[in-house]
Amino acid sequence: MNDRVTPPMHATPDGEAEISLVIRLPWEDVARLGQEAGRLAAQHQRPVTLDEAVSHRLRSRPAPAAHAKPAAEQPTTAPVSALPRLSGTA
């Protein structure tokens, strides 16, 4: 990812912000998102898109507060995961 282009950000009517990203995922991660979307659809009694499943997944996990740690405690290389592993799946 050598391109230093900031994706456009849009304000949404509900007071949040939206950006569009393109990421490459292994099929296993896409399948996990499908399972997550199925669980959410059953819970909300309506169809759920993969976009909604991703958004829900990102919101349901607390973001690490890396900015709050002193620089000496931060790892020199942080593993990057496009998608957190969904609970209940192997």
ABEGO torsion letter per residue (X at the ends): XABABBBBBBBBAAGBBBBBBBBBBBAAAAAAAAAAAAAAAAAAGBBBBAAAAAAAAAAABBBBBAAABBAAABBABBBBBABBBBBGBX
